[in-house]
């Protein structure tokens, strides 16, 4: 897939295993020339990405619609 959007708006918790899965997915999509964006609305989950500085690695948007716009060419 060249454009992947992950809807994490209902997610309340992510641990290190979840972060690893997301990073592997990002790498896989990127190696194929695609883009990946995530929709995250939970402030606690968003804070985890900020603390780990993964907010600068992933394209994170507050809504699925915004994430879709992010991956469109």
Helices and strands as residue ranges (DSSP letters): E 3-7, H 16-31, E 35-39, H 43-51, G 54-56, E 59-61, H 64-71
